[in-house]
Amino acid sequence: MTGISEILVLILLISGILILPRMFKPAPAAKSKKTAAKSLSMKLRAGIAISVLYPAVSALVLKPWQGNIVLYLSAGLLPVALAWALIWVLAAKKH
C-alpha cells in the first residue's frame, strides 16, 4: 500500500513542478530605474576583493589558530567591518 501512495506523491510533485507553472502566466517583471543592482562598479568589486583578501593575509601573518585570536579580530576583521560601515553611512548621505 505504501508503494502506491509514494508513486502518487511523486506524480503529484512532478505535475506540480512541471505542469502548473506552464498553466499560469508569469507576472511581468518590474522595470527598475537603476541598473546598479545588475552590475557592480569597479570600486565596489575592488572593495569586495580587498575585504576578502585582507583578513586572509592577516590570518596567514598573525596565525590566530595559535592563540592570537584577539589580535586577529582587532587587526584583521575589525578594519574591514569599519570600512564597510563607513561606506554604508556615506552611501546613505548621497541619496
GIJOTA-V305121 format. One record per residue. N is the residue number from 1. RES is the residue in three letters. OMEGA is omega in degrees with one decimal (none if undefined). Layout:
{{N	RES	OMEGA} {N	RES	OMEGA}}
This chain:
{{1	MET	-178.5} {2	THR	179.3} {3	GLY	179.8} {4	ILE	-179.7} {5	SER	177.0} {6	GLU	177.5} {7	ILE	178.5} {8	LEU	177.2} {9	VAL	176.9} {10	LEU	177.7} {11	ILE	177.9} {12	LEU	178.7} {13	LEU	-179.6} {14	ILE	178.6} {15	SER	178.0} {16	GLY	-178.7} {17	ILE	-173.1} {18	LEU	-172.0} {19	ILE	-175.9} {20	LEU	178.1} {21	PRO	178.8} {22	ARG	-179.5} {23	MET	-178.1} {24	PHE	177.6} {25	LYS	176.7} {26	PRO	178.1} {27	ALA	178.6} {28	PRO	-178.4} {29	ALA	178.3} {30	ALA	179.4} {31	LYS	179.0} {32	SER	-179.9} {33	LYS	-178.1} {34	LYS	174.5} {35	THR	-178.9} {36	ALA	179.4} {37	ALA	-178.6} {38	LYS	-177.5} {39	SER	179.8} {40	LEU	178.2} {41	SER	-178.6} {42	MET	178.8} {43	LYS	-179.9} {44	LEU	176.2} {45	ARG	177.7} {46	ALA	177.8} {47	GLY	178.3} {48	ILE	179.6} {49	ALA	179.5} {50	ILE	-178.6} {51	SER	173.4} {52	VAL	-175.7} {53	LEU	-176.8} {54	TYR	177.0} {55	PRO	178.8} {56	ALA	179.1} {57	VAL	179.3} {58	SER	175.4} {59	ALA	177.8} {60	LEU	-179.0} {61	VAL	-173.5} {62	LEU	179.6} {63	LYS	-177.9} {64	PRO	178.5} {65	TRP	176.8} {66	GLN	174.6} {67	GLY	179.4} {68	ASN	-174.3} {69	ILE	-179.7} {70	VAL	177.2} {71	LEU	178.4} {72	TYR	179.3} {73	LEU	-177.4} {74	SER	-178.0} {75	ALA	-176.6} {76	GLY	-175.4} {77	LEU	-177.7} {78	LEU	177.6} {79	PRO	178.8} {80	VAL	179.4} {81	ALA	178.7} {82	LEU	179.0} {83	ALA	178.7} {84	TRP	175.9} {85	ALA	177.9} {86	LEU	177.3} {87	ILE	179.5} {88	TRP	-179.8} {89	VAL	-179.7} {90	LEU	176.4} {91	ALA	178.0} {92	ALA	-179.3} {93	LYS	-179.4} {94	LYS	-176.8} {95	HIS	none}}
